[in-house]
Amino acid sequence: MALHFEPAEFEARSRRARDAMATRGLDAMLLFAQESMYWLTGYDSFGFCFFQCLVLRADGGMTLLTRAPDLRQAQHTSIIKDIRIWVDRADASPASQLRELIYDLKLAGAEVGVEYDTHGLTAANGRAIDGELDGFVRLSDASDLIPRLRAVKSPAEVAYVRRAAALADAALLAGLSEIRAGAHEADILAAMQGAVLKGGGDYPGNEFIIGSGEDALLCRYKSGRRRLSENDQITLEFAGVWRHYHAALMRTVIVGRTAPRHVELHAAAREALAAVEDAMRPGATFGEVFDAHARVMDGRGLEAHRLNACGYSLGARFTPSWMDWPMFYRGSPVTVEPDMVLFAHMILMDSDAGAAMCLGRTYLTTADAPLSLSTAPIDLDIR
C-alpha cells in the first residue's frame, strides 16, 4: 500500500477529529475535502472533481462513497476498508445513494456535520445533498472542523514539510541558474519544476507562478511565455512539495540594470518580512501579523501597492490551490500556535512605475520566534 504515515499517526488524527465532533455534538461527518480524506486515511486521488464523500462516524468507522475509477485508488493508498461505488449512468444520483448509505450506517436522525466549504463539493452537489437529507438527518456546517486540526502539524508532518522546503530551495537555485538576458521563461520554469520532481517531490496544488516584464506584476499563473530582455524583472512564486506537503517561496529577480524603485521596494519588503517574523509568535493573532506587515508598507507610503493579505498556512493540499486555512489579513482572530507551517509573502506591485518586488518564504512556528524553513538568502537578486 502507498501509505506515507504509520497507523498510529492516522489513529491519533482520528481521535482528534472524533473529540472535536463530540464537542460539537456530532454523530458523523460528511467529508468532501480531499485534504481531509488524505489527512485521516492517506487516500490520494484527484477523483474529488466528481462526487465523492467520506463518512466519518463518532465510533471511528469510515465509509467512502466514490466512483469506480477510484475503488482501487482508495484500496491502494488508504486505510479505508468500506468503499461503496455510485454508478455512472444517465440518471445517476450520488446524493440519493449517500442517503441510502447513511441509512445503512444507522445514522438516520443523527446530528451530521458537512464540509461545505471545499473545492470537493460543487454548489450543485451541495444543493442535491441538502435536498436528499433534509428531514432525514440534522445537518450543520462543520467545514472548519478538520482544517483547524490540520493547521497544527505533527512531528511526522513537519518532517515532510522540511523535505518540501529543501526541494523549494533546489527549485530556486535551478531557476536562478537559468535567469539571464535572453533566457526563455519556459526554460526557467522547466528547471524549477524539474528540480522538485527529480528530488522525488510532487506536482504542486496550483501551477508555479512565473512572469517577467509587465507580467512580473501578476500574482497568478497565466499561459504564454517570453524571453527576458537586457533590463528586466521576473517574479517567481512556487513550492517544493513532498507527499503533498508544500513549502513555498517567492522572489522578484532583476535582470541587468537595477532601477532605484526596485531597491526601494525591496527594502520595504525586507523590513516588512522582519516585522512579520517578529509578530509570528504563539498568542498573536493572524490579524496582528498582517498589521505588522501593513504598518511597514503604509509607513513607507506603499499602501496602494500592497495586498490586503500577506500569507497563509500551508500543508497537504490538492488542486486547485496550495493555499490553506488560515490566512493573514486584517482582523483575523485565529491565534498562532507552535508547529504551524506559515507562508509569509511581501508583495509590492507598483503599476505606475511598472515595478514589482516580492519576497516570501515558509516558516515553522515554535514556542518563540518562527524558524525559516528555507536557507536561501533574501537579498535583492540581480542577474
ROBA-513010 format. One record per residue (C-alpha): x, y, z. Coordinates in steps of 0.1 Angstrom, whole numbers. Each point is the difference from the previous one (the first is absolute). Layout:
// residues N
> X / Y / Z
...
//
This chain:
// residues 383
> 0 / 0 / 0
> 11 / 35 / -8
> -3 / 14 / 35
> 22 / 28 / 11
> -7 / -1 / 38
> 0 / -27 / 27
> -34 / -14 / 13
> 6 / 17 / 33
> 1 / 34 / -18
> -34 / -6 / -16
> -15 / -12 / 32
> 12 / 31 / 18
> -16 / 22 / -27
> -33 / -20 / 2
> -1 / 5 / 38
> 5 / 37 / -4
> -27 / 2 / -26
> -25 / -20 / 21
> 8 / 21 / 31
> -8 / 31 / -20
> -32 / -16 / -12
> -10 / -9 / 35
> 5 / 36 / 11
> -25 / 11 / -26
> -24 / -29 / 6
> 5 / -16 / -34
> -7 / -36 / -6
> 16 / 0 / -34
> 18 / 22 / -26
> -5 / 1 / -37
> 35 / 8 / -13
> 4 / 13 / -36
> 34 / 17 / 3
> 28 / -21 / -15
> 23 / 14 / 25
> -21 / -13 / 29
> -2 / -35 / -16
> 38 / 0 / -5
> 7 / 11 / 35
> -23 / -25 / 16
> 6 / -30 / -22
> 28 / 6 / -25
> -25 / -2 / -29
> 18 / 17 / -29
> -20 / 9 / -32
> -12 / 28 / -22
> -34 / -18 / -1
> -15 / 27 / 21
> -8 / 18 / -33
> -30 / -23 / 0
> -24 / -7 / 29
> 19 / -17 / 28
> -7 / -2 / 37
> 17 / -15 / 30
> -23 / -7 / 29
> 17 / 1 / 34
> -20 / -13 / 29
> 4 / 8 / 37
> 12 / -36 / 6
> 28 / 5 / -24
> -15 / -20 / -29
> 6 / 14 / -35
> -18 / -7 / -33
> 9 / 15 / -33
> -25 / 6 / -27
> 17 / 5 / -33
> 1 / -9 / -37
> 13 / -33 / -15
> 33 / 16 / -12
> 9 / 8 / 36
> -7 / -34 / 15
> 35 / -14 / -4
> 14 / 35 / 6
> -15 / 0 / 35
> 9 / -37 / 6
> 36 / 7 / -9
> 7 / 34 / 16
> -22 / 0 / 31
> -10 / -18 / 32
> -37 / 1 / -11
> -16 / -35 / 1
> -36 / 8 / -8
> -2 / 14 / -36
> -33 / 5 / -17
> -4 / 8 / -37
> -26 / 23 / -16
> -7 / -10 / -36
> 5 / 23 / -30
> -32 / 0 / -20
> -24 / 24 / -16
> -22 / 2 / 31
> 29 / -2 / 25
> -8 / 16 / 34
> 30 / -4 / 24
> -18 / 22 / 25
> -28 / -25 / 3
> 25 / -28 / 3
> 16 / 19 / 28
> -34 / 1 / 17
> -3 / -37 / -4
> 35 / -4 / 14
> -8 / 21 / 31
> -31 / -22 / 5
> 22 / -32 / -2
> 24 / 15 / 25
> -30 / 6 / 24
> 5 / 37 / 0
> -36 / 10 / -8
> -10 / 29 / 23
> 36 / 6 / 10
> 19 / 33 / 5
> 22 / 2 / -31
> 27 / 26 / -8
> 7 / 8 / -36
> 31 / 14 / -17
> -17 / 25 / -23
> 30 / 24 / -3
> 22 / -20 / -23
> 9 / -4 / -37
> -11 / -36 / 4
> -37 / 9 / 2
> -16 / 20 / -28
> -30 / 22 / 7
> -22 / -24 / -21
> 11 / -30 / 20
> -4 / 19 / 32
> -36 / 9 / -9
> -7 / -36 / -9
> 13 / -12 / 34
> -21 / 25 / 18
> -30 / -10 / -19
> 5 / -37 / 6
> 8 / 2 / 36
> -24 / 27 / 12
> -21 / -15 / 27
> 20 / -33 / -1
> 29 / 12 / 21
> 8 / 33 / 17
> 27 / 17 / -21
> 23 / 28 / 12
> 30 / 17 / -17
> 32 / -14 / 15
> 23 / 11 / -27
> 26 / 13 / 25
> 3 / -31 / 21
> 27 / -19 / -18
> 19 / 31 / -13
> 4 / 12 / 36
> 16 / -33 / 9
> 22 / -1 / -31
> 14 / 34 / 7
> 22 / -13 / 28
> 25 / -25 / -14
> 12 / -33 / 16
> 37 / -8 / 1
> -5 / -24 / -29
> -16 / 28 / -20
> 27 / 25 / 9
> 26 / -25 / -14
> -18 / 0 / -33
> -3 / 38 / -1
> 38 / 2 / 6
> 5 / -23 / -30
> -23 / 23 / -20
> 20 / 31 / 11
> 32 / -16 / -12
> -16 / -7 / -34
> -12 / 37 / -1
> 36 / 11 / 5
> 12 / -23 / -27
> -26 / 14 / -24
> 10 / 35 / 8
> 37 / -8 / -8
> -10 / -17 / -32
> -21 / 29 / -11
> 26 / 26 / 9
> 26 / -19 / -20
> -21 / 5 / -31
> -9 / 37 / 5
> 19 / 24 / -23
> -6 / 24 / -28
> -14 / -20 / -30
> -11 / -30 / 22
> -34 / -14 / -7
> -26 / -3 / 28
> -7 / -36 / -12
> 35 / -11 / 8
> -1 / 17 / 34
> -33 / -17 / 8
> 12 / -34 / -12
> 31 / 2 / 21
> -20 / 9 / 32
> -27 / -26 / -4
> 26 / -25 / -11
> 20 / 5 / 31
> -30 / -9 / 22
> -9 / -31 / -20
> 36 / -12 / -3
> 2 / 4 / 38
> -29 / -24 / 5
> -26 / 27 / 5
> -35 / 5 / -13
> -19 / 23 / -22
> -12 / 31 / 20
> -36 / 7 / 9
> 1 / 28 / -26
> 23 / 10 / -28
> 33 / 17 / 6
> -4 / 37 / -5
> 25 / 15 / -24
> -1 / 34 / -17
> 25 / 25 / -14
> -3 / 35 / -14
> -35 / 13 / 6
> -11 / -35 / 10
> 23 / 2 / 31
> -28 / 20 / 16
> -24 / -29 / -2
> -8 / -23 / 29
> -14 / -29 / -20
> 12 / -24 / -26
> -9 / 8 / -36
> 6 / -17 / -32
> 27 / 14 / -24
> 38 / 3 / 2
> 25 / 27 / -9
> 37 / 6 / -1
> 17 / 22 / 26
> 13 / 33 / -13
> 33 / 17 / 8
> -16 / 19 / 29
> -29 / -19 / 14
> -17 / -13 / 32
> -14 / -35 / 6
> -23 / -11 / 29
> 0 / -36 / 11
> -24 / -15 / 25
> 3 / -38 / 4
> 1 / -28 / 25
> 20 / -31 / 8
> -25 / -28 / 5
> 6 / -33 / 18
> -29 / -25 / 5
> -23 / 30 / -8
> 15 / 21 / 28
> 10 / 34 / -13
> 27 / 25 / 8
> -2 / 32 / -21
> 25 / 27 / -10
> -5 / 33 / -18
> 26 / 22 / -17
> 3 / 29 / -25
> 33 / -2 / -18
> 15 / 29 / -19
> 18 / -5 / -34
> 25 / 26 / -11
> -1 / 35 / 14
> -17 / 5 / 34
> -26 / 28 / 2
> 0 / 21 / 32
> -37 / -9 / 4
> 9 / -37 / 2
> 26 / 7 / 27
> -26 / 21 / 20
> -27 / -27 / -3
> 24 / -28 / 10
> 10 / 19 / 31
> -37 / 4 / 9
> -7 / -37 / -6
> 29 / -11 / 21
> -9 / 23 / 29
> -36 / -12 / -2
> 11 / -36 / 0
> 21 / 6 / 31
> -30 / 16 / 17
> -21 / -30 / -9
> 26 / -24 / 14
> 0 / 20 / 33
> -38 / -1 / 2
> -4 / -37 / -10
> 2 / -14 / 36
> -24 / -21 / 20
> -29 / 20 / 14
> 0 / 26 / -28
> -29 / 0 / -24
> 3 / -4 / -37
> -15 / 35 / -2
> 28 / 14 / 21
> 26 / -16 / -23
> -16 / 17 / -30
> -1 / 33 / 19
> 38 / -2 / 5
> 5 / -3 / -37
> -25 / 28 / -8
> 16 / 24 / 25
> 34 / -2 / -18
> -15 / 2 / -35
> -24 / 28 / 8
> 27 / 19 / 19
> 20 / 1 / -32
> -29 / 12 / -20
> -6 / -33 / -17
> -36 / -8 / 10
> -12 / 3 / -36
> 26 / -25 / -12
> -4 / -27 / 27
> -27 / -27 / 3
> -26 / -5 / 27
> 14 / -33 / 11
> 37 / -10 / 6
> 0 / -37 / 2
> -17 / -32 / 12
> 4 / -35 / 14
> 15 / -28 / -20
> -4 / -37 / 2
> -11 / -30 / -20
> -22 / 16 / -27
> -15 / -11 / -33
> -9 / 19 / -32
> -11 / 27 / -7
> 20 / 18 / 27
> 28 / -6 / 25
> -14 / 28 / 23
> -13 / -14 / 33
> -19 / 14 / 29
> 5 / 24 / 18
> 12 / 32 / -18
> 18 / 32 / 11
> -25 / 28 / -5
> -13 / 29 / 21
> -22 / -10 / 29
> 6 / -38 / -2
> -5 / -13 / 36
> 17 / -33 / -6
> 29 / -5 / 24
> 36 / -10 / -9
> 9 / -33 / 16
> 33 / -20 / 0
> 5 / -24 / -28
> -19 / 19 / -26
> 15 / 3 / -35
> -6 / 35 / -13
> 10 / 17 / -32
> 6 / 38 / 2
> 1 / 19 / -32
> 9 / 37 / -3
> -15 / 10 / -34
> 4 / 34 / -15
> -13 / 9 / -34
> 5 / 36 / -12
> -19 / 2 / -32
> 8 / 37 / -4
> 38 / -8 / -1
> -5 / -34 / -16
> 20 / -15 / 29
> -6 / -32 / 19
> 17 / -11 / 32
> -10 / -32 / 18
> 17 / -18 / 29
> -14 / -30 / 18
> 10 / -32 / 18
> -15 / -27 / 22
> 4 / -2 / 37
> -6 / -26 / 27
> -14 / 17 / 32
> 16 / -10 / 33
> -5 / 9 / 36
> 18 / 33 / -7
> 12 / 15 / -33
> -9 / -18 / -33
> 26 / -20 / -18
> 6 / 6 / -37
> -1 / -34 / -19
> 19 / 15 / -29
> 38 / 5 / 0
> -2 / 23 / -31
> 11 / 36 / 5
> -25 / 28 / -1
> 24 / 26 / -15
> -11 / 18 / -32
> 11 / -24 / -28
> 14 / 17 / -31
> 10 / -21 / -30
//
